[in-house]
Each structure stands twice: as C-alpha cells, then as structure tokens.
C-alpha cells in the first residue's frame, strides 16, 4: 500500500511542476551509417545528449565523448526535431 502512496505522490509532483516531456526524433549520419533515434526529453539539448549516449551504447563505445565532438554542430550531420 505504501508503494501506491509513493506513486501517487510522484504523479502529483509531476503535475505540479507543469512540465511534460516531448517526443524528439533525431537523424544522425556517422561515416556511412545513418541512425534514427527517438526519445522523450524536456529540451532539444537533453534529447540530443540521450540520443548520442544511445548511439555510443549501440556501437559498443565505453565513452561517448568522441561522438559529442562529431555531433557538435560544426558539420551538418544531424537533425533533431520535435514530433507532434
């Protein structure tokens, strides 16, 4: 019963905050591969970070720092848009 009370309290806190996550779609071009990822986030920057971490995990990279440099905006190799 205490678990139900905790879940109700957390749901109430989320409603009180007034923020909801949006669905973002990202298309990333890395070498000859294209990755399409979707994630829920509060901002585009947060969505980009989550997507880069997912790509790093898929590629088996321990540290995604190199991918952050690849997708830092100096090249036109990724697009992130909010889905409706």
Backbone torsions as a table, in degrees:
resi	resn	phi	psi	omega
1	UNK	NA	-33.0	179.4
2	UNK	-67.7	-27.7	178.4
3	UNK	-66.9	-38.9	177.5
4	UNK	-64.5	-39.0	178.9
5	UNK	-65.6	-39.7	178.7
6	UNK	-65.9	-40.5	-179.5
7	UNK	-68.1	-34.8	177.7
8	UNK	-68.6	-38.7	178.3
9	UNK	-64.5	-42.4	-179.8
10	UNK	-68.4	-36.0	177.3
11	UNK	-65.4	-38.6	179.4
12	UNK	-66.3	-40.1	178.8
13	UNK	-62.9	-39.0	179.7
14	UNK	-65.3	-42.6	178.7
15	UNK	-64.9	-40.4	-178.8
16	UNK	-65.9	-33.7	-178.5
17	UNK	-66.4	-32.0	177.8
18	UNK	81.4	1.1	179.3
19	UNK	-100.6	141.5	173.3
20	UNK	-132.6	149.1	-179.5
21	UNK	-78.0	144.8	176.6
22	UNK	-106.4	155.9	177.4
23	UNK	-90.7	126.6	179.3
24	UNK	-117.0	145.7	176.7
25	UNK	-119.3	130.6	179.4
26	UNK	-124.2	139.2	176.2
27	UNK	-119.3	118.8	-175.8
28	UNK	-119.8	131.2	176.8
29	UNK	-108.3	118.3	-178.7
30	UNK	-129.9	112.4	-175.9
31	UNK	57.8	-118.8	-179.3
32	UNK	-105.1	14.1	-178.4
33	UNK	-112.6	146.8	176.0
34	UNK	-119.7	130.1	180.0
35	UNK	-114.8	131.5	174.5
36	UNK	-115.6	123.0	-178.8
37	UNK	-130.2	146.7	174.3
38	UNK	-125.2	142.2	177.7
39	UNK	-154.4	157.3	175.2
40	UNK	-100.1	131.7	-178.3
41	UNK	-154.3	164.8	178.3
42	UNK	-80.9	-28.0	-178.4
43	UNK	-141.6	166.2	178.8
44	UNK	-65.7	-37.3	179.6
45	UNK	-64.9	-41.2	177.9
46	UNK	-66.0	-40.0	178.8
47	UNK	-63.0	-42.7	179.3
48	UNK	-61.0	-44.2	179.8
49	UNK	-63.0	-42.7	179.4
50	UNK	-64.6	-41.1	-179.1
51	UNK	-67.0	-41.0	178.7
52	UNK	-64.1	-39.9	177.3
53	UNK	-62.8	-38.7	178.4
54	UNK	-65.9	-40.8	178.8
55	UNK	-65.2	-42.4	178.6
56	UNK	-60.9	-41.9	179.0
57	UNK	-64.8	-41.6	179.1
58	UNK	-63.5	-36.0	-178.9
59	UNK	-83.1	-7.1	178.7
60	UNK	81.6	21.8	179.0
61	UNK	-84.7	135.2	178.9
62	UNK	-73.9	-42.3	-177.8
63	UNK	-119.5	126.6	-178.8
64	UNK	-89.2	11.2	-177.6
65	UNK	-58.8	-36.1	178.3
66	UNK	-65.5	-35.9	179.0
67	UNK	-70.7	-33.1	176.6
68	UNK	-61.7	-36.0	178.4
69	UNK	-71.5	-35.4	179.1
70	UNK	-67.3	-38.5	-176.9
71	UNK	-105.1	39.7	-179.3
72	UNK	-88.2	-1.5	175.4
73	UNK	105.0	-4.7	179.6
74	UNK	-75.0	-19.7	173.9
75	UNK	-119.6	159.2	177.9
76	UNK	-92.2	66.9	-174.7
77	UNK	-116.1	10.5	174.5
78	UNK	-154.7	154.5	177.8
79	UNK	-138.3	132.7	175.6
80	UNK	-125.4	128.6	179.8
81	UNK	-137.1	152.5	179.0
82	UNK	-83.1	129.4	177.6
83	UNK	-88.0	151.3	-177.8
84	UNK	-102.6	NA	NA
